[in-house]
Amino acid sequence: MCGIVGYIGNKSAVDILIDGLKQLEYRGYDSSGVALMNTDNIDIYKAEGKLQNLADKLFMNRDKVVNSTLGIGHIRWATHGAPTVINAHPHTCNCGGVAVVHNGIIENYKELRAKLEAEGCVFRSQTDTETVAHLIAKKYSQCKNLTEAVRLASLEIEGAYAICVMHKDLPNELVVTKRNAPLIVGVGEDEFIVASDVPAFIKYTKKAVYLKDNQIATITRENLNIIDLNNNSIFFTTEVLPWEPASLSKMGYKHFMLKEIHEQPAVIRNILSGKLRSVDEDIYLDELKLDKDSIKNLSRIQIIACGTSLHAAMIGKYIIESLCEIPVDVEASSEYIYRKNVTDKNTLVIGVSQSGETADTLTAIKQAKSKSCHIVIITNRPDSAMAREADSLLAINAGIEVSVAATKSYMAQLLSFYLLALKIAETKGSADKSLLKSLKEDLILIPQKLEQILSNKDQIQQCAREYANTKDFIFIARGVNYPTALEGALKLKEISYINATGYCAGELKHGPIAMLDESMPVLAILMKGLVYDKILSNSEESKARNARMIALTNSNDVKLDLLFDFVIRVPDVQEYLSPLIAIVPLQLLAYYIAEFLGKDVDQPRNLAKSVTVE
Ligand code: AGP
């Protein structure tokens, strides 16, 4: 996590740095800082909490900072040490000559720190990053060349990092390097902006150089030079990015999350328009680079993901197994990487990630790739590190998602799984043609059904008001919507901090039912189909323990109004597609509860949108 920005050029650095950091707030927001080159030294400004605190501090010191044309900035998600001013980046060596910002984790920082302390360095923070500042300063004192100092330090550092370094004696030099963390150099006219992600500089330039791992770039106002760890010069190409400066406007909504929830019908229409051209034609998915024989020979699918993407993957498993007759395993990436995995050339491995950066998923994908499996990546960021590992890249095209709580990207991931399952089933002939046709017909109707839910939000707002003051919340479901229960609970806990848990309803009586009493809300996802009656029975069992019962249903059965204290009704939909409908009221419920409680909806505490540490 963390976001870094560096600027060298002829403009005032401070505004560009703050502007860039603002675009990177999704990567962390517990503290921030900048280092600015002054006439004969480096000035450092840091602040705890939101970026605005730093911006305010810099505004108060505008006269002192405005003339600097070289600087580095950082927005932090704390890994080592609390989010205090001392631990905020940039970090410096003892004489203040070297300033460093860093994204990632230095795994051998304890050993390095002990060695540097023995050599006389005095550490002020608890961070791993400070080690890098001292180490580079040591190397610089020996070779008097910042690029060489960074190269020598890189040879000793273990872990993942993107680093941006400046030295007080070098008013026309910025040195940057990376290993398993993103870093892109934006190339302007007599200026360069380096950043963890494109939105930090796209307003200023569309030209960019994607640094590769273990490359070191030396940047002056006039030039960019890249070497590798062996000191070889690297030939690089400058790409013109197909990006437009994203409008990060809330478009009149109070929060990005609410705006992104409302964008879901358009996201679905956009995805379907290219892939589902007619219900009588096969799904158009030429991004899937597997020929017919390879698809027919698939013996197994493994899907790897984290968080919300993991829940989308679980629904993907259900749909693929139902339509394609291929066994599917779904696993949290963080578990996948620390056990022996049995795969062969007929195993398809699918990585799912909104950001395309999640460290656990990236590592898991690299492991699977080393075993020669075909890798499919489902991501919202086709320019990400994970996308670059793909044999088949399914870009979900949900558009930039700002809110830390994923909503529209989840919807787009689900759509990708439906399309993939339909494509495989059509190729294999593994499902009834009339079923496949009816799924396509009903998929086209999903956006308008979501619009009905969104225009009928009052019922959910009312439910939110009635249940906001609870400490705990249980979501139950079965079958294809069990992951919907998990996702509903995740949404609620991450933005409201209510202890919400999703259960498959059949498991309730095997333990969790002990928690039920008149204070516990139980929300049952009751979508018509195979397990409807079963969930109804599980709901009766909960009601008998005096739980406060809420139903989310597409049934018009009036008996539900007797059993449940609150009934949220949604448009009818066939069971296979019901996760697309059922999740939206749960996103809204989480949103309205968090908003009612006055929480920071878009930037919940302790979280970051890109989790780039294991
Ligand atoms: C979603 O609301 C969460 N913030 C989180 O669980 C997220 O889904 C997870 O960190 C995975 O991220 P990714 O999709 O970018 O890999």
Residues whose N, C-alpha, C, O or C-beta is under 5 A from the ligand:
A	BS01	AGP	C306 G307 T308 S309 V352 S353 Q354 S355 G356 T358 V404 A405 A406 A608 K609 V611
